[in-house]
Amino acid sequence: MFHSEMMQNHDRREPLPSEVKLFLLQFEPALNLSFYLFRQPQ
């Protein structure tokens, strides 16, 4: 019960949970690098 209330309050405060933001920030450079390498002619 307490956890669901916490999640609702969190959703009202910001659109994305901080954990998701950290996850995306952690993997964005790797994704950009792989995309860049993938576009290079072999």
C-alpha positions as CSV (number, residue, x, y, z in Angstrom):
1,M,0.0,0.0,0.0
2,F,2.8,2.4,1.0
3,H,4.8,1.5,-2.1
4,S,1.9,2.2,-4.5
5,E,1.4,5.6,-2.9
6,M,5.1,6.3,-3.2
7,M,5.0,5.4,-6.9
8,Q,1.9,7.6,-7.5
9,N,3.6,10.6,-5.8
10,H,6.7,9.9,-7.9
11,D,4.8,9.8,-11.1
12,R,3.2,13.1,-10.3
13,R,6.5,14.7,-9.5
14,E,8.4,13.8,-12.7
15,P,7.5,11.9,-15.9
16,L,10.4,9.4,-15.7
17,P,11.7,7.7,-12.5
18,S,15.3,8.7,-11.7
19,E,16.3,5.0,-12.1
20,V,15.1,5.1,-15.7
21,K,16.9,8.3,-16.3
22,L,20.1,6.9,-14.9
23,F,19.7,3.7,-17.0
24,L,19.2,5.7,-20.2
25,L,22.1,8.0,-19.4
26,Q,24.3,5.0,-18.7
27,F,23.6,3.3,-22.0
28,E,23.1,6.3,-24.4
29,P,26.8,6.7,-25.2
30,A,27.2,3.0,-26.0
31,L,24.1,3.1,-28.2
32,N,25.3,6.2,-30.0
33,L,28.8,4.7,-30.5
34,S,27.3,1.4,-31.8
35,F,25.0,3.3,-34.1
36,Y,27.9,5.4,-35.3
37,L,30.0,2.4,-36.0
38,F,27.1,0.6,-37.6
39,R,26.7,3.4,-40.1
40,Q,30.3,3.4,-41.1
41,P,31.1,1.6,-44.4
42,Q,33.0,-1.6,-43.6
